[in-house]
Amino acid sequence: MYNNNLIPIYSIVDYRKPEDENKAIQKLAEHRDMKLMVKEIGEKHGIEILSTEGNSHMGDFSYPKKDKQKLISLLDSYLKD
C-alpha cells in the first residue's frame, strides 16, 4: 500500500529526511580527518604520534608527555591561521 507520494504507508522511515547514516558517515570522516591532521602536524615537527585502537581510554592518539605543550602550541598556531 502506498500513499499519494509513493511512500509505503507501512514504513517507519520518513524518506524525505536526510538519512542518519549519512550524518554518521560524515561525522566519522571529519573525525578521521582531524585525527590525521594532528598526527601530520606533530610528525612534521618531530613529535611521534601513535594512533590508539578501539575506544581507548587514552583518546585517539598518544604522544610523549614531554611534547604536550609543544603539540598544543603547534595546533593552536595551525588552527588560528
Residue pairs with C-beta under 8 A, 6 or more apart in sequence:
1 8
1 9
1 10
2 8
2 9
3 9
7 15
7 16
31 60
35 51
35 60
35 61
37 78
38 49
38 60
38 61
38 71
38 75
39 49
39 51
39 61
41 71
41 74
41 75
41 78
42 48
42 49
42 63
42 67
42 71
42 74
43 49
45 70
45 74
47 63
47 64
47 67
47 70
47 71
47 74
48 63
48 64
49 61
49 62
49 63
49 71
50 61
50 62
50 63
51 60
51 61
52 58
52 59
52 60
52 61
52 62
63 71
